[in-house]
Amino acid sequence: MAGKYLNKDNGFKDDPSPWKTNALHMKYLGGKHPYKLTEITEINFSVLHPAVNKTIIIDNVRLVENPEIPEDYLVGIVDGYGQPAKKDYEAKIYSDKQLKELAVNELAILDKEGPMTGRSKYGGWLNGPKQNGTGYFRVGKVGSKFTLIDPDGYLFFSHGIANARMSNTTTFTGRDFKNDEVRKDEQADVTPEDSKGMIALKKAVTTTSFVAHPERYAMFVDLPTYDSPLANHYSYRKEHYLSPFKQGETFSHYQANLERKYGEITPGAHLTKWKTVTLDRFLNWRFTSIGNWTGVEFYHQNKMPYFANGWIIGDFKTVPSGYWGGVFPDVFDKEFEYRAEVTVKNIANEVKNNPCCIGVFIDNEKNWGLPGSLKGHYGIVIEALKLNATESPTKMKFVTLLQSKYTSINKLNKAWETHFTSWEVLMSGVDLTKKDNLNKKIVRDFSELLELIASKYFEITKLALKKHMPNHLYTGCRFAAWGMNQEVVKAAKKHVDVMSYNYYEETIGSKHWDFLKTIDMPSIIGEFHAGVVGPDTFNAGLVMAANAKDRARMYTKYMESVIDNNYFVGGALVSVYRLSNFRSCLRWRKLQCWICPEH
């Protein structure tokens, strides 16, 4: 409840324990706790969305004084391999030789065991009820169960790992550069900062290096020098919305370890080997596809189906979402429509009509609103109404529709129980956040306006995809569990081929998904995971398991709940912990029978 590190953000989701203890630190979901812990007057315990019956034992409750926290407890905590430096544990790497031995052993196992049998060229169910093959992936239905159908006509269940790419493998070192060259923005960019790969740092840049964040820099042991053979694994981030470091030098221990592991006979050889081994590994583990944010380098290997992805970014107008500082694109701005086509054309050029591409995700977890309260649910509409219509195409569209519906400002006032003196007042911007009562007529209109803006978003994206990528499925933008309001789901249904959701829970359950019966469309889980704290990790992520065995149970339970739901055609795991031990934890045989009527 006290201490100098409590509210100091050094770039961890949560700080590791500063002393040796058998106690399990209760993690705060959002990272560092923003509240004054000294003002706690009550503690409540609850279990959210349990997949199995659970018992909570509250016993021997007491306040204890923590041991003294060493001043240097965050100093030198990450070793040269990117591991916790102050802990010894099974599977920890201590030498390059050990890494190379692991590589040899794994390659031998992969060569001996090979991929899953009973699968078509594209990973479909070879002995299942064959359908008509169109040369590309499509959706279909067998009895009451939706399914994907591979290019050759075999039933297909998408099961794999998201984020198989080199983006996001770097971490801030705490250093920055005085040379501004690394901070220059690219013109007409189609890739957001957090999805970009490595940026080569020139000597003219690295010679201007300085320690911008001393406490962060002090965490690392044995970072390579700029003239080291591993210096090519330094990069740069120009922005980061969650980190206390808005910009700075980064280093990828992951890529450096690949080079140590596979060698570098020719430039980039370790990445070529990584690409081959990754695909062989996924096939051996009985995965059938690579999930969202697949690295472009996998697109034309033709060994495993994948999902292509892209973001609509650019200098178009936006509308505040009303929460968490988020914004939503002004989809009635012509610039947004133009940037959507630029994005899709870029994806099309990357995919090149490859039949291994199952579908395309555009954007991710958009800020549609925050269900739970009317003002949160309709945040986009309320925030748009605050804007001046002469500067906001969305606001102008909203007012035009309201004028058409009500014909006079008096009729609108009567319906909404407001007191606007003219349409011009509404045009210039009105704030309804302080209005105590959002009556049924306001809610009805807000619902129509929200569905309107959502429909326009999906329509623009769909038209661009049908124009440039007509043979590939549009798999939506992956709704977050906290932002799945009914109007947006209804809007997406009109335009996407497969509904997509990111759902971080122990299982998808059943009650939450009753709406799938209403929309009656194939759906896919874009992200889920379960994490474990250490000894080789500092944080469990969003969904915490008790240990590795419990994590395997949670994974299996989640996938079985997806498989058993007639509307889901796949799911993608993210944040995998210690992949080398992953396969042995799971009941793979059942997972091979995804579409089998007997299961």
C-alpha positions, 0 to 999 in steps of 0.5 A: 500500500506504500512504497516508491515503486507503487505508482511508478510505471517502468513499462511493466503491466505489473511489477515483479515481486520485490522479495522471495515469497510463496504468496501469489500476487493478485494481479490488477487487470489494467496494470498499475493500480491508479487508485490510492490504496491507503483509502481502501475501506472494503474488499470484495471477492467475486468470480467472473464467468466461471467455466467450472464450479469454484470454491473461494476460501477466505481465511486468516485475513490480516494486514502484514508489513512487507519486507523492506524493498531493496533499492535495486530490485528492478536493476539487472532483472532481464538477462541477455536472452530476455529471461528473468536474470535473478531466477533459475528454473527448468528450461532456462537458457544459459548459453548459445550452445544450449540454444543450438542443441534445443534446435537440433532436438526439435528439428529431429522431433518435427522430422520424425513425427510430421504433420497431422494425418487425415487432412487435405492439402489445405488442412480440411477434414479428408474423410468428412462429408465433401462439399463443392470446391470453389478454389477458395475458402468459403462458408457452408453448413452441415446440418445445423452446424456452420463450417468453413469449406476449404478450396478443394471442398473439405470441411475446415475448422480454423484452429491456430495461433494469432500474431505469428510475426516479428512485429511486437517482439521488441521491448523498450531499452530505455535509450533514445536518440538525438538524431530525429531521422528515426522519428520521421513519419512515412507518407501515406502509411498503411501500417500502424506503429504497433504492427511494423517490423524492425527498423534498421538503425544507421550509425548516424543515429546510434552514435547519438544514443543517450539514456532517456529512462535510466530505471528502464535501461538499468533493468537489462543485462548484456544488451549488445553493443552497436558494433556487435553481430546482434546489433541488427536486432535493435529497432525503434518505436515512434509511439506507444499508447500504453507505455510510459515511453512514448518513443525510443529504442527497442531490442528484440531478444526473440530475434537475437535468440533465433540468430544464436539458435540457427546461425547467420550464414547469410543475411536473414538466414535465421528468419528464413529458418524461423519461418520454416520451423514455425510452419512445421511446428504448427502443423505438427501441433495439429493446428490448421491455420494461422490467426490474425496478424499473420506475418506477410512472410507466411502468405506464400509458403502455401503450407498452412492457410492464414488470415490476412489483415490490415488497418484503415489509417490516415488523415480522415476526420474522427468522432470521439467514442466517449470513453477511454479517450478512444475515437471512431473514424468519421465514415462519411468523410470521403477521405476515410473511403479513400483510405479504406481502398488504399488499405485493401489494395495493399492487402490484395497486393500482398495476398495476390489472390492466394487460395491459402488466404481464408479471409481478411480482418480489417481493423481490430476492436473498434470503439463502438461504445461501452454497453452497460449504460445508455450514455456509454452504449451510445457514446459515439452518437452523443459525442458526434452531436457535440460536433459542429456539422460544418466540420463533421460529415457524420454530424451533418449526416445525423442532423440531415436524417433527424430533419427528414424524420421530424421536419421541425425542431419543435417536433424533435424537442417534443420527442426528445424532451429538449429545448433547442431553439433551432436546427442551427443550434443542433448543427453547431453542437449540443451536449446531451451528456448532462441530460438526466433522462434519455427517453425511449424516443431518444434511445430509438433514434440513437439506436438508428444513428449508431446502426447507420454509422456502423453500417457505413463502416462495414459497407465501405470496407466490404465494397473495397474487398469485393472490388480488389479481393472478391475471392476471399472472405470478409471476416470483420473487425473482431469485436471486443467482448466489452463493445458488442452492442446489438446495433453494431452486430446487426450492422456487421451482419449485412456486410461481413461473411464471418462475424469475429470476436475477441473473447478473453474468458475461461470459456465462451460459455452459452448464455452470452452468445444467445444472440448468435441464434438471432443473427444466424451467421458463421462466427470465429474467435479472433483472440483468447488466452490463459496465462501463468505467472513465472518463474519465467514470466512476470505477468499472466496477462488478461486471463490467469491460470493457477499453473501450467496444468490448469492453463492446459485445462482452460485451453482445452475447455475453451476450445471445446466450447467453441467446437460445440457451438454450432455457429463457430468455425474456429478460434485463435490462441494468443500469448502462448507460454512456453510453446515447446511444452504446449502440445504435450498438455492437450487432448489433441485427439478430440480436437482433431474431430472438430466437425465429426457428427459423433462429437 
